[in-house]
Structures are given as structure tokens and as C-alpha cells.
């Protein structure tokens, strides 16, 4: 986390921390990231497509913790 604080100024969209400890299945990773960056549940498209569209418009530092548990 010290590196994230150090580099945060380079990311106008801020820093999003995603704790994947409670994610039990790989299909829940994208919804967890969406929640972490403040996106609402998508309707009509997948969480993956929704996240990709949103991230094209902003520059943020995305930190994924405990990914090895998924």
C-alpha cells in the first residue's frame, strides 16, 4: 500500500482497492471490481463489459488483493 499512496497522484481517477478474500469463484471477480470502483450492477451487459467500458474513460490504479485465493 505504500507504493499505491506514493503513485496515487499519477492516477486522476484515484486508487481502487479490491479485497478478493470473500470472492469464492472466478465469475465473481468482475462484479467485485465493479463495486470497488463504484459502478452499479449492469443491466443488459456483463460485468466484464461494463467494467471495460468504464475503465476506458478513466485512469485509475486498481489494486487486487488475495487474487491467489480465487
Secondary structure, DSSP 4 states (H G I P E B T S, - for coil): -HHHHHHGGG-TT-EEEEE-TT--SGGGHHHHHHHHTTPPPPSSS-HHHHHHHHHTT---EEEEESGGG-
